Amino acid sequence: MNARLQDLLAKTTSHFHLNEMGLLFGLCVSLLLGAAWAVDRGNFKTCNQSAFCKRQRALKPGQSPYRALLDTLELSDSRLTLQLINDNNKVHLLLELYRLQGNITRVKINELKPLKPRFEVPDVLMGDPPTEALSVLSKDDNGLVLSLGVENQRLIVSARPFRLDIMEGPEVLLSLNSRGLLAFEHLRLRKDTQADQEGAEVKENIDGAEQQQDEEEKAEGVGNDKEEDGLWEETFKTHTDSKPNGPTSVSLDFSLPGVEHVYGIPEHADSLKLKTTDGGEPYRLYNLDVFQYELYNPMALYGAVPVMLAHNTQRTMGIFWLNAAETWVDISSNTAGKTVFGKMLDFVQGSSETPQTDVRWISESGIIDVFIMLGPKPSDVFTQYASLTGTQSFPPLSGLAYHQCRWNYNDQDDVKAVDQGFDQHDIPCDFIWLDIEHTDGKRYFTWDPHKFPQPKEMLQGIKDKRRKMVAIVDPHIKVDSAYKIHNEIRDRNFYVKNKDGGDYEGWCWPGNSGYPDFSNPEMRAWWASMFAYDQYEGSMENLYTWNDMNEPSVFNGPEVTMYKDAVHGNWEHRDLHNLYGLYVQMATAEGQIQRSGGTERPFVLTRAFFAGSQRYGAVWTGDNAAEWDHLKISIPMCLSLGLVGISLCGADVGGFFKSPSTELLVRWYQTGAYQPFFRAHAHLDTPRREPWLFGPENTAIIREAVRQRYALLPYWYQQFYQAHKTGQPVMRPLWVEYPKDTTTFTIDDEFLIGRDLLIHPVTEEGARGVTAYLPGLGEVWYDVHTFQKHNGAQNLYIPVTMSSIPVFQRGGSIIPRKVRVRRSSECMENDPYTLFVALSPQRVAEGELYVDDGHTFNFQTKKEFIHRSLTFVNNMLTSRNLCPESNFSTESWIEKVLILGASKPSRVTLQMDGKETSLEFEFDASMSVLTLRKPGMNVGADWTVVLQ
């Protein structure tokens, strides 16, 4: 949303009745949306402008006022409870400790007796995490020691001041409240409301609360100037937040000895390694519609996943802060700013200071509920987090192919022409997308009667090409008594309420809009039912969904979003703001599943997200710009999302705003072809940029990039199957696979797909070469285009031309491809495979091959799939069944095998079904490549190829 448009709407709302603003709104959109201003920072809060962040950040490290009351300890098989007291205000908190299966510790802190319940995040965890027994090893007046059951891991609870330390042997892995920054603003009554209360019991409670409040304010240095401190009311620009519950924020600090590198907490347009925030702004987690966001700063963006990973050469750990309110994260380090020379000097001088990173989480409301994932390997942390929030949904195969989008394709004829353009220029494509202009006046679940009068005819035409379509369905609903969707939501009382109890209304694309309360499961169930074919008129089975603007975006709201004092049932919007987008995608995905009777996998793209969003579909990095730095930042942004479970991530190829140069567009296609979600998208006011509009030479280069993507679809699909089963990220930083190689810890201009493909895209304008780091001492990497072999643990300079995409296959791996590329992935369903066997220096390799029908849940419900292990050892290439109970057949076969790093054999034989057959082969001595042509095995069969 354009910042000037937002300001204008905010100012005019006070002078016009809402039903008089339609013409003005349309005029504003047409005049202002096309302009390409950068983000107006004044529309978004800093920590100093967010009252609770300012208050909490004003607390400095020191002696904590909290102590543990050891005589209140209660221990059961699954949890330990203990009361904490704030000695400044005598407020009691309840500490709960859980030891969870899989080397996870859960810490919960809540008020012991809150005036009313505090919000605890629902629907994100997969269920109640399974627990393991806690046991007390020792206890005295100073604290207690608990066994965590893993080797020598212990949890130490210190009483005065309260502090938690997790240790392994003599080593402290992580400490809580070691800097004394635990702060829990308890619920209290506002003084000026107490006169309205009646009854002796109420008066007694009020007296206690009043004394408690006075002590709290004195302890916090608040005094009587409550409005200035934003305790009970807060104003930002023209918007006032009434704060009926007063101050409710929570904070806790974590110390990580031995750690210098932390990652995660997306979404931010920043480097992969998180920066320290001393002297600057904290990282903010608050889902917002940020117009043309800036790069390399900690401002909030569209999504928020409150998960941080800490890594050093010895261990990887994770912190999952389960809170859906506005959250700020401060990071400090005792090595921040030190140069390599400075660190060397410390070493030479015998400095004994251990590197340490300190992290502080601050949230506006809710409770403290934190999961400490103790690894110790990166893969263990991914497994631990997946056990809590689930794994990446397994997308249909077509979802991993190429998507063509713009705001907007004009009409059915335009869609048909674009569809034909891909065939005429021999460029594969699986999806064509429709943005908001396809609807009847921005009424979602409808079609413009003039531009898209026959949607089923259009969809059938695309289906005949074995392609699919995505149409946008946003969560803001046009307030229009002639609109069925609005009437049903209003009649069922499903809209979010304002603080006075009426339906909350704000401005978005349709003009005056209502916002469904997706936190209500009944609302979600109704929304899902609207995707049924008899409800969503014009829809067919090849129509999928895009949920945009679901932060939620409110053009005339504070920070372009919903008022925090809006009401969802019993809760304020402030409590669950970051959940809204997750709920929208959840309900939409469920609708797609239900419409098929539970058989078809959904495909839903969302802009806003939270922890657990990986279970429901894809995410993209929002409204980027056609600039080289935006191309570069797409890599760390998607890497960060992968680290916290969301693997199906991509960026708008070419940039949403502005117009890319031809060189930038080509380089973006080459980069996007190796990122998980591969979609081109563009703003309404940009020139058309279908991939064949930039001259034959550039069309050919883009075609080749897209074809490389399609050839690798078997590998992509296999990686997403593994992500779905195990929680491991698909697009990975190098340090995930090389956790002891410190060179990899800050690399974010190259990445791995799975563990076997390394990509270093060309992201510099006018580049004639790139320097890629090839990890792995004693390993080798093969250029996938030339088959040239390179040693690992080196920086390799690679000369590049406009057609170059530096990609390397790890020696020791086997990667399946389908090199017969057709117009769509569905057209390639029964095509044969080529195996690329890249030998390690030890002349071994391994890989997998996964095949199913590509679109249903039958792989799960009926075990209809093929999952093969491929190994090369002792000059034998073997295919074995990894899941004997599975049952699936395919016509696909192995038409070629390339063995890289091979020696010339005298004879090659195929052993299958008890028979031995000689195979034809070719050997390129200059590149040490052995090619076996047409061995002819079905991909589901057991077989062995022997080199003699």
NORVENCOR-V425846 format. One record per residue. N is the residue number from 1. D_FIRST is the distance of its C-alpha to the first C-alpha in Angstrom with 1 decimal. Layout:
# NORVENCOR-V425846
n=N d_first=D_FIRST
n=N d_first=D_FIRST
This chain:
# NORVENCOR-V425846
n=1 d_first=0.0
n=2 d_first=3.8
n=3 d_first=6.2
n=4 d_first=8.8
n=5 d_first=7.4
n=6 d_first=7.1
n=7 d_first=10.5
n=8 d_first=11.9
n=9 d_first=11.3
n=10 d_first=12.8
n=11 d_first=15.7
n=12 d_first=16.5
n=13 d_first=16.7
n=14 d_first=20.0
n=15 d_first=21.5
n=16 d_first=20.9
n=17 d_first=21.9
n=18 d_first=19.2
n=19 d_first=21.1
n=20 d_first=21.2
n=21 d_first=17.5
n=22 d_first=16.9
n=23 d_first=17.9
n=24 d_first=15.9
n=25 d_first=12.7
n=26 d_first=13.6
n=27 d_first=14.6
n=28 d_first=11.4
n=29 d_first=9.5
n=30 d_first=12.4
n=31 d_first=12.9
n=32 d_first=9.7
n=33 d_first=7.5
n=34 d_first=10.5
n=35 d_first=10.9
n=36 d_first=10.8
n=37 d_first=10.6
n=38 d_first=11.1
n=39 d_first=9.7
n=40 d_first=10.8
n=41 d_first=13.2
n=42 d_first=14.1
n=43 d_first=11.2
n=44 d_first=12.8
n=45 d_first=16.5
n=46 d_first=19.4
n=47 d_first=22.4
n=48 d_first=24.2
n=49 d_first=21.5
n=50 d_first=21.8
n=51 d_first=25.2
n=52 d_first=26.6
n=53 d_first=25.7
n=54 d_first=27.4
n=55 d_first=30.4
n=56 d_first=30.9
n=57 d_first=30.4
n=58 d_first=33.0
n=59 d_first=35.5
n=60 d_first=37.4
n=61 d_first=39.4
n=62 d_first=42.9
n=63 d_first=45.2
n=64 d_first=43.5
n=65 d_first=44.5
n=66 d_first=44.5
n=67 d_first=47.7
n=68 d_first=48.7
n=69 d_first=51.3
n=70 d_first=53.4
n=71 d_first=55.7
n=72 d_first=52.8
n=73 d_first=52.4
n=74 d_first=52.5
n=75 d_first=52.5
n=76 d_first=52.4
n=77 d_first=52.3
n=78 d_first=48.5
n=79 d_first=47.3
n=80 d_first=48.3
n=81 d_first=47.3
n=82 d_first=48.0
n=83 d_first=47.2
n=84 d_first=45.6
n=85 d_first=46.2
n=86 d_first=44.4
n=87 d_first=47.4
n=88 d_first=45.6
n=89 d_first=44.7
n=90 d_first=46.7
n=91 d_first=43.8
n=92 d_first=44.7
n=93 d_first=42.3
n=94 d_first=43.1
n=95 d_first=42.9
n=96 d_first=43.0
n=97 d_first=43.8
n=98 d_first=43.8
n=99 d_first=45.1
n=100 d_first=43.3
n=101 d_first=44.6
n=102 d_first=43.6
n=103 d_first=43.8
n=104 d_first=41.0
n=105 d_first=41.4
n=106 d_first=39.4
n=107 d_first=39.2
n=108 d_first=38.1
n=109 d_first=38.3
n=110 d_first=37.9
n=111 d_first=39.5
n=112 d_first=43.1
n=113 d_first=42.9
n=114 d_first=39.5
n=115 d_first=39.4
n=116 d_first=37.2
n=117 d_first=35.9
n=118 d_first=33.1
n=119 d_first=30.4
n=120 d_first=31.4
n=121 d_first=29.0
n=122 d_first=30.1
n=123 d_first=29.6
n=124 d_first=28.8
n=125 d_first=32.4
n=126 d_first=34.5
n=127 d_first=37.0
n=128 d_first=39.3
n=129 d_first=39.9
n=130 d_first=43.6
n=131 d_first=45.5
n=132 d_first=48.6
n=133 d_first=51.4
n=134 d_first=51.1
n=135 d_first=54.4
n=136 d_first=55.4
n=137 d_first=57.4
n=138 d_first=58.3
n=139 d_first=57.7
n=140 d_first=59.0
n=141 d_first=58.1
n=142 d_first=55.5
n=143 d_first=53.5
n=144 d_first=53.8
n=145 d_first=53.3
n=146 d_first=51.9
n=147 d_first=52.4
n=148 d_first=49.3
n=149 d_first=51.7
n=150 d_first=50.5
n=151 d_first=53.2
n=152 d_first=53.5
n=153 d_first=50.2
n=154 d_first=50.4
n=155 d_first=48.2
n=156 d_first=49.6
n=157 d_first=48.8
n=158 d_first=49.8
n=159 d_first=50.5
n=160 d_first=50.5
n=161 d_first=47.8
n=162 d_first=46.0
n=163 d_first=44.9
n=164 d_first=44.5
n=165 d_first=45.6
n=166 d_first=45.5
n=167 d_first=48.3
n=168 d_first=49.9
n=169 d_first=53.5
n=170 d_first=53.5
n=171 d_first=49.9
n=172 d_first=47.0
n=173 d_first=44.0
n=174 d_first=41.6
n=175 d_first=41.9
n=176 d_first=40.1
n=177 d_first=40.2
n=178 d_first=42.4
n=179 d_first=40.6
n=180 d_first=40.8
n=181 d_first=37.1
n=182 d_first=37.3
n=183 d_first=35.9
n=184 d_first=35.5
n=185 d_first=34.5
n=186 d_first=36.5
n=187 d_first=35.7
n=188 d_first=37.6
n=189 d_first=38.2
n=190 d_first=36.9
n=191 d_first=40.0
n=192 d_first=39.2
n=193 d_first=39.0
n=194 d_first=42.4
n=195 d_first=44.5
n=196 d_first=43.3
n=197 d_first=44.7
n=198 d_first=48.2
n=199 d_first=50.9
n=200 d_first=52.8
n=201 d_first=51.1
n=202 d_first=47.7
n=203 d_first=49.1
n=204 d_first=50.4
n=205 d_first=47.1
n=206 d_first=45.4
n=207 d_first=48.0
n=208 d_first=47.4
n=209 d_first=43.6
n=210 d_first=44.0
n=211 d_first=46.4
n=212 d_first=44.1
n=213 d_first=41.1
n=214 d_first=43.2
n=215 d_first=44.2
n=216 d_first=40.7
n=217 d_first=39.5
n=218 d_first=42.5
n=219 d_first=42.1
n=220 d_first=38.4
n=221 d_first=39.2
n=222 d_first=36.9
n=223 d_first=39.5
n=224 d_first=38.8
n=225 d_first=35.6
n=226 d_first=33.5
n=227 d_first=30.6
n=228 d_first=30.1
n=229 d_first=30.1
n=230 d_first=27.6
n=231 d_first=30.1
n=232 d_first=29.8
n=233 d_first=26.8
n=234 d_first=23.9
n=235 d_first=21.6
n=236 d_first=18.4
n=237 d_first=17.3
n=238 d_first=17.8
n=239 d_first=17.7
n=240 d_first=21.0
n=241 d_first=21.8
n=242 d_first=25.3
n=243 d_first=26.5
n=244 d_first=29.4
n=245 d_first=30.9
n=246 d_first=30.8
n=247 d_first=30.6
n=248 d_first=30.6
n=249 d_first=29.4
n=250 d_first=31.4
n=251 d_first=32.0
n=252 d_first=34.4
n=253 d_first=35.4
n=254 d_first=36.6
n=255 d_first=38.9
n=256 d_first=39.4
n=257 d_first=42.6
n=258 d_first=43.0
n=259 d_first=39.3
n=260 d_first=37.4
n=261 d_first=34.7
n=262 d_first=32.0
n=263 d_first=29.1
n=264 d_first=26.4
n=265 d_first=24.1
n=266 d_first=21.0
n=267 d_first=18.2
n=268 d_first=18.1
n=269 d_first=17.8
n=270 d_first=21.4
n=271 d_first=24.9
n=272 d_first=26.8
n=273 d_first=29.2
n=274 d_first=27.6
n=275 d_first=28.3
n=276 d_first=30.0
n=277 d_first=28.1
n=278 d_first=31.0
n=279 d_first=30.2
n=280 d_first=26.4
n=281 d_first=23.6
n=282 d_first=24.2
n=283 d_first=22.1
n=284 d_first=19.7
n=285 d_first=19.2
n=286 d_first=16.6
n=287 d_first=14.0
n=288 d_first=10.5
n=289 d_first=7.0
n=290 d_first=7.2
n=291 d_first=5.4
n=292 d_first=8.6
n=293 d_first=10.9
n=294 d_first=14.4
n=295 d_first=17.5
n=296 d_first=20.7
n=297 d_first=19.7
n=298 d_first=19.7
n=299 d_first=16.3
n=300 d_first=15.1
n=301 d_first=12.9
n=302 d_first=12.4
n=303 d_first=16.1
n=304 d_first=19.2
n=305 d_first=22.8
n=306 d_first=25.2
n=307 d_first=27.9
n=308 d_first=29.5
n=309 d_first=32.3
n=310 d_first=35.0
n=311 d_first=37.3
n=312 d_first=40.5
n=313 d_first=43.5
n=314 d_first=45.1
n=315 d_first=42.5
n=316 d_first=39.0
n=317 d_first=37.7
n=318 d_first=34.5
n=319 d_first=33.1
n=320 d_first=31.0
n=321 d_first=29.7
n=322 d_first=29.2
n=323 d_first=26.8
n=324 d_first=23.5
n=325 d_first=22.6
n=326 d_first=20.6
n=327 d_first=22.8
n=328 d_first=23.6
n=329 d_first=26.0
n=330 d_first=28.4
n=331 d_first=30.5
n=332 d_first=33.6
n=333 d_first=36.4
n=334 d_first=39.9
n=335 d_first=39.7
n=336 d_first=36.3
n=337 d_first=36.8
n=338 d_first=40.2
n=339 d_first=41.0
n=340 d_first=43.1
n=341 d_first=46.0
n=342 d_first=45.5
n=343 d_first=45.6
n=344 d_first=48.7
n=345 d_first=50.3
n=346 d_first=49.7
n=347 d_first=51.4
n=348 d_first=54.3
n=349 d_first=54.8
n=350 d_first=54.8
n=351 d_first=51.8
n=352 d_first=51.6
n=353 d_first=48.1
n=354 d_first=46.3
n=355 d_first=42.7
n=356 d_first=40.5
n=357 d_first=36.8
n=358 d_first=35.8
n=359 d_first=32.6
n=360 d_first=31.5
n=361 d_first=29.1
n=362 d_first=27.8
n=363 d_first=26.2
n=364 d_first=25.5
n=365 d_first=27.5
n=366 d_first=29.6
n=367 d_first=32.5
n=368 d_first=33.5
n=369 d_first=33.9
n=370 d_first=34.2
n=371 d_first=35.7
n=372 d_first=37.5
n=373 d_first=38.0
n=374 d_first=41.0
n=375 d_first=41.0
n=376 d_first=43.0
n=377 d_first=41.8
n=378 d_first=38.2
n=379 d_first=38.9
n=380 d_first=40.3
n=381 d_first=37.1
n=382 d_first=35.1
n=383 d_first=37.7
n=384 d_first=37.6
n=385 d_first=33.9
n=386 d_first=34.1
n=387 d_first=37.0
n=388 d_first=34.7
n=389 d_first=31.4
n=390 d_first=32.5
n=391 d_first=32.0
n=392 d_first=29.6
n=393 d_first=29.8
n=394 d_first=32.0
n=395 d_first=29.9
n=396 d_first=31.6
n=397 d_first=32.9
n=398 d_first=30.6
n=399 d_first=27.5
n=400 d_first=28.8
n=401 d_first=29.2
n=402 d_first=26.8
n=403 d_first=23.7
n=404 d_first=22.4
n=405 d_first=18.9
n=406 d_first=16.5
n=407 d_first=13.9
n=408 d_first=16.3
n=409 d_first=20.0
n=410 d_first=21.2
n=411 d_first=24.0
n=412 d_first=27.0
n=413 d_first=28.8
n=414 d_first=26.0
n=415 d_first=25.9
n=416 d_first=29.7
n=417 d_first=29.7
n=418 d_first=27.4
n=419 d_first=29.6
n=420 d_first=32.6
n=421 d_first=31.3
n=422 d_first=31.4
n=423 d_first=35.0
n=424 d_first=36.0
n=425 d_first=34.9
n=426 d_first=36.1
n=427 d_first=32.9
n=428 d_first=32.5
n=429 d_first=29.5
n=430 d_first=29.2
n=431 d_first=25.8
n=432 d_first=23.8
n=433 d_first=20.4
n=434 d_first=18.7
n=435 d_first=15.0
n=436 d_first=13.8
n=437 d_first=15.8
n=438 d_first=19.0
n=439 d_first=19.1
n=440 d_first=20.7
n=441 d_first=18.1
n=442 d_first=15.5
n=443 d_first=18.5
n=444 d_first=18.7
n=445 d_first=22.2
n=446 d_first=22.9
n=447 d_first=23.2
n=448 d_first=22.8
n=449 d_first=26.5
n=450 d_first=26.6
n=451 d_first=24.7
n=452 d_first=25.7
n=453 d_first=28.9
n=454 d_first=30.8
n=455 d_first=28.5
n=456 d_first=31.6
n=457 d_first=33.2
n=458 d_first=30.3
n=459 d_first=30.2
n=460 d_first=33.9
n=461 d_first=33.9
n=462 d_first=31.6
n=463 d_first=33.8
n=464 d_first=36.9
n=465 d_first=35.5
n=466 d_first=35.1
n=467 d_first=31.4
n=468 d_first=28.6
n=469 d_first=25.2
n=470 d_first=22.0
n=471 d_first=19.9
n=472 d_first=16.6
n=473 d_first=17.2
n=474 d_first=14.3
n=475 d_first=15.5
n=476 d_first=14.1
n=477 d_first=17.0
n=478 d_first=17.3
n=479 d_first=19.8
n=480 d_first=22.4
n=481 d_first=26.1
n=482 d_first=26.8
n=483 d_first=24.5
n=484 d_first=26.7
n=485 d_first=24.2
n=486 d_first=23.1
n=487 d_first=26.7
n=488 d_first=27.9
n=489 d_first=25.4
n=490 d_first=26.2
n=491 d_first=29.9
n=492 d_first=30.1
n=493 d_first=28.4
n=494 d_first=25.8
n=495 d_first=22.7
n=496 d_first=21.6
n=497 d_first=23.4
n=498 d_first=22.5
n=499 d_first=25.0
n=500 d_first=27.3
n=501 d_first=27.7
n=502 d_first=25.8
n=503 d_first=23.1
n=504 d_first=19.8
n=505 d_first=17.3
n=506 d_first=13.6
n=507 d_first=11.0
n=508 d_first=9.0
n=509 d_first=9.5
n=510 d_first=13.2
n=511 d_first=13.0
n=512 d_first=15.2
n=513 d_first=15.3
n=514 d_first=17.6
n=515 d_first=17.2
n=516 d_first=20.3
n=517 d_first=22.2
n=518 d_first=22.4
n=519 d_first=24.6
n=520 d_first=27.3
n=521 d_first=29.3
n=522 d_first=30.3
n=523 d_first=26.8
n=524 d_first=26.2
n=525 d_first=29.5
n=526 d_first=28.6
n=527 d_first=25.3
n=528 d_first=27.3
n=529 d_first=29.8
n=530 d_first=27.3
n=531 d_first=27.3
n=532 d_first=31.0
n=533 d_first=32.0
n=534 d_first=33.5
n=535 d_first=30.3
n=536 d_first=27.6
n=537 d_first=29.1
n=538 d_first=29.2
n=539 d_first=28.6
n=540 d_first=31.1
n=541 d_first=31.9
n=542 d_first=30.1
n=543 d_first=26.7
n=544 d_first=24.5
n=545 d_first=21.1
n=546 d_first=17.6
n=547 d_first=15.8
n=548 d_first=12.0
n=549 d_first=9.5
n=550 d_first=12.8
n=551 d_first=12.4
n=552 d_first=12.0
n=553 d_first=8.4
n=554 d_first=9.1
n=555 d_first=6.8
n=556 d_first=10.1
n=557 d_first=11.6
n=558 d_first=12.9
n=559 d_first=10.7
n=560 d_first=7.9
n=561 d_first=10.7
n=562 d_first=14.1
n=563 d_first=16.9
n=564 d_first=19.5
n=565 d_first=22.3
n=566 d_first=21.2
n=567 d_first=24.1
n=568 d_first=24.7
n=569 d_first=28.4
n=570 d_first=30.3
n=571 d_first=27.4
n=572 d_first=24.6
n=573 d_first=21.1
n=574 d_first=21.6
n=575 d_first=24.3
n=576 d_first=22.5
n=577 d_first=18.8
n=578 d_first=18.9
n=579 d_first=20.9
n=580 d_first=18.5
n=581 d_first=17.1
n=582 d_first=20.7
n=583 d_first=22.0
n=584 d_first=19.7
n=585 d_first=20.9
n=586 d_first=24.4
n=587 d_first=24.7
n=588 d_first=23.4
n=589 d_first=25.8
n=590 d_first=28.6
n=591 d_first=28.0
n=592 d_first=28.4
n=593 d_first=31.5
n=594 d_first=33.0
n=595 d_first=32.7
n=596 d_first=35.1
n=597 d_first=37.5
n=598 d_first=36.5
n=599 d_first=37.5
n=600 d_first=34.4
n=601 d_first=32.0
n=602 d_first=28.3
n=603 d_first=25.5
n=604 d_first=22.1
n=605 d_first=19.1
n=606 d_first=16.7
n=607 d_first=13.7
n=608 d_first=14.7
n=609 d_first=18.4
n=610 d_first=21.3
n=611 d_first=25.0
n=612 d_first=26.5
n=613 d_first=23.6
n=614 d_first=25.8
n=615 d_first=27.9
n=616 d_first=25.5
n=617 d_first=24.2
n=618 d_first=21.9
n=619 d_first=18.9
n=620 d_first=16.9
n=621 d_first=15.3
n=622 d_first=11.7
n=623 d_first=9.6
n=624 d_first=12.5
n=625 d_first=13.8
n=626 d_first=17.1
n=627 d_first=19.0
n=628 d_first=22.2
n=629 d_first=21.2
n=630 d_first=18.4
n=631 d_first=21.2
n=632 d_first=23.4
n=633 d_first=21.1
n=634 d_first=20.7
n=635 d_first=24.4
n=636 d_first=24.4
n=637 d_first=21.2
n=638 d_first=22.9
n=639 d_first=26.2
n=640 d_first=25.0
n=641 d_first=23.7
n=642 d_first=27.1
n=643 d_first=29.0
n=644 d_first=27.6
n=645 d_first=28.3
n=646 d_first=25.3
n=647 d_first=26.9
n=648 d_first=24.9
n=649 d_first=22.1
n=650 d_first=20.7
n=651 d_first=18.2
n=652 d_first=16.8
n=653 d_first=19.9
n=654 d_first=19.4
n=655 d_first=15.9
n=656 d_first=12.7
n=657 d_first=11.7
n=658 d_first=14.7
n=659 d_first=18.2
n=660 d_first=20.7
n=661 d_first=24.3
n=662 d_first=26.7
n=663 d_first=28.0
n=664 d_first=24.7
n=665 d_first=24.0
n=666 d_first=27.6
n=667 d_first=27.4
n=668 d_first=24.2
n=669 d_first=26.0
n=670 d_first=29.0
n=671 d_first=27.0
n=672 d_first=25.0
n=673 d_first=28.4
n=674 d_first=29.5
n=675 d_first=26.5
n=676 d_first=26.6
n=677 d_first=23.7
n=678 d_first=23.8
n=679 d_first=21.1
n=680 d_first=20.0
n=681 d_first=16.5
n=682 d_first=14.7
n=683 d_first=11.9
n=684 d_first=12.9
n=685 d_first=13.9
n=686 d_first=16.0
n=687 d_first=19.7
n=688 d_first=21.1
n=689 d_first=22.3
n=690 d_first=24.5
n=691 d_first=26.9
n=692 d_first=29.8
n=693 d_first=28.3
n=694 d_first=29.3
n=695 d_first=33.1
n=696 d_first=35.7
n=697 d_first=36.1
n=698 d_first=32.4
n=699 d_first=32.4
n=700 d_first=35.4
n=701 d_first=33.9
n=702 d_first=30.7
n=703 d_first=33.1
n=704 d_first=35.1
n=705 d_first=32.2
n=706 d_first=31.2
n=707 d_first=34.9
n=708 d_first=35.3
n=709 d_first=32.6
n=710 d_first=34.5
n=711 d_first=37.9
n=712 d_first=36.7
n=713 d_first=35.3
n=714 d_first=38.4
n=715 d_first=37.8
n=716 d_first=34.1
n=717 d_first=35.1
n=718 d_first=37.9
n=719 d_first=35.6
n=720 d_first=33.3
n=721 d_first=36.4
n=722 d_first=37.5
n=723 d_first=34.1
n=724 d_first=34.3
n=725 d_first=37.9
n=726 d_first=37.8
n=727 d_first=34.3
n=728 d_first=34.8
n=729 d_first=31.7
n=730 d_first=31.7
n=731 d_first=30.0
n=732 d_first=31.9
n=733 d_first=32.3
n=734 d_first=35.8
n=735 d_first=37.0
n=736 d_first=36.7
n=737 d_first=39.6
n=738 d_first=41.3
n=739 d_first=41.0
n=740 d_first=43.9
n=741 d_first=42.8
n=742 d_first=41.1
n=743 d_first=40.0
n=744 d_first=37.5
n=745 d_first=35.9
n=746 d_first=33.3
n=747 d_first=32.9
n=748 d_first=29.3
n=749 d_first=29.6
n=750 d_first=31.7
n=751 d_first=32.0
n=752 d_first=34.2
n=753 d_first=33.8
n=754 d_first=36.2
n=755 d_first=39.0
n=756 d_first=40.3
n=757 d_first=37.8
n=758 d_first=36.6
n=759 d_first=33.9
n=760 d_first=33.2
n=761 d_first=30.6
n=762 d_first=30.7
n=763 d_first=27.6
n=764 d_first=29.0
n=765 d_first=28.9
n=766 d_first=32.4
n=767 d_first=33.9
n=768 d_first=37.5
n=769 d_first=37.9
n=770 d_first=36.5
n=771 d_first=38.3
n=772 d_first=37.9
n=773 d_first=39.5
n=774 d_first=41.6
n=775 d_first=42.4
n=776 d_first=45.6
n=777 d_first=48.9
n=778 d_first=51.4
n=779 d_first=48.9
n=780 d_first=48.2
n=781 d_first=45.2
n=782 d_first=45.4
n=783 d_first=43.2
n=784 d_first=42.2
n=785 d_first=42.5
n=786 d_first=45.9
n=787 d_first=47.3
n=788 d_first=48.3
n=789 d_first=49.0
n=790 d_first=47.8
n=791 d_first=48.8
n=792 d_first=46.4
n=793 d_first=45.8
n=794 d_first=45.2
n=795 d_first=42.6
n=796 d_first=42.9
n=797 d_first=42.0
n=798 d_first=40.9
n=799 d_first=41.0
n=800 d_first=38.2
n=801 d_first=37.7
n=802 d_first=34.6
n=803 d_first=35.8
n=804 d_first=36.3
n=805 d_first=34.5
n=806 d_first=36.6
n=807 d_first=37.3
n=808 d_first=40.2
n=809 d_first=42.0
n=810 d_first=43.8
n=811 d_first=47.6
n=812 d_first=48.7
n=813 d_first=46.2
n=814 d_first=46.3
n=815 d_first=43.2
n=816 d_first=43.3
n=817 d_first=41.7
n=818 d_first=41.8
n=819 d_first=42.4
n=820 d_first=42.8
n=821 d_first=39.1
n=822 d_first=38.4
n=823 d_first=35.6
n=824 d_first=34.1
n=825 d_first=35.0
n=826 d_first=36.7
n=827 d_first=39.0
n=828 d_first=40.1
n=829 d_first=41.0
n=830 d_first=44.8
n=831 d_first=44.8
n=832 d_first=46.9
n=833 d_first=45.9
n=834 d_first=46.8
n=835 d_first=47.4
n=836 d_first=46.8
n=837 d_first=49.1
n=838 d_first=48.6
n=839 d_first=51.6
n=840 d_first=51.6
n=841 d_first=54.4
n=842 d_first=56.3
n=843 d_first=56.0
n=844 d_first=54.1
n=845 d_first=50.8
n=846 d_first=49.0
n=847 d_first=46.0
n=848 d_first=45.0
n=849 d_first=44.3
n=850 d_first=42.4
n=851 d_first=42.4
n=852 d_first=41.5
n=853 d_first=40.4
n=854 d_first=36.8
n=855 d_first=35.1
n=856 d_first=37.0
n=857 d_first=37.8
n=858 d_first=41.5
n=859 d_first=41.4
n=860 d_first=41.1
n=861 d_first=42.9
n=862 d_first=45.7
n=863 d_first=45.8
n=864 d_first=45.4
n=865 d_first=44.7
n=866 d_first=46.4
n=867 d_first=46.0
n=868 d_first=48.4
n=869 d_first=49.4
n=870 d_first=50.2
n=871 d_first=52.5
n=872 d_first=54.5
n=873 d_first=57.4
n=874 d_first=61.0
n=875 d_first=60.3
n=876 d_first=59.2
n=877 d_first=55.9
n=878 d_first=55.6
n=879 d_first=53.3
n=880 d_first=53.7
n=881 d_first=52.1
n=882 d_first=50.0
n=883 d_first=49.9
n=884 d_first=53.2
n=885 d_first=52.2
n=886 d_first=49.3
n=887 d_first=50.1
n=888 d_first=48.3
n=889 d_first=49.6
n=890 d_first=48.1
n=891 d_first=49.5
n=892 d_first=47.9
n=893 d_first=50.3
n=894 d_first=50.6
n=895 d_first=51.3
n=896 d_first=51.3
n=897 d_first=51.5
n=898 d_first=50.9
n=899 d_first=52.4
n=900 d_first=51.2
n=901 d_first=53.6
n=902 d_first=56.5
n=903 d_first=60.2
n=904 d_first=62.1
n=905 d_first=63.9
n=906 d_first=67.1
n=907 d_first=66.1
n=908 d_first=63.1
n=909 d_first=63.7
n=910 d_first=61.6
n=911 d_first=62.9
n=912 d_first=61.6
n=913 d_first=63.4
n=914 d_first=66.5
n=915 d_first=66.8
n=916 d_first=66.5
n=917 d_first=65.4
n=918 d_first=65.3
n=919 d_first=62.0
n=920 d_first=61.6
n=921 d_first=59.8
n=922 d_first=58.9
n=923 d_first=58.8
n=924 d_first=57.2
n=925 d_first=59.2
n=926 d_first=57.1
n=927 d_first=54.0
n=928 d_first=55.8
n=929 d_first=54.0
n=930 d_first=55.8
n=931 d_first=54.7
n=932 d_first=55.9
n=933 d_first=55.5
n=934 d_first=55.4
n=935 d_first=56.7
n=936 d_first=55.6
n=937 d_first=55.0
n=938 d_first=52.8
n=939 d_first=49.9
n=940 d_first=51.1
n=941 d_first=54.6
n=942 d_first=56.5
n=943 d_first=57.7
n=944 d_first=58.9
n=945 d_first=59.1
n=946 d_first=61.8
n=947 d_first=62.2
n=948 d_first=65.8
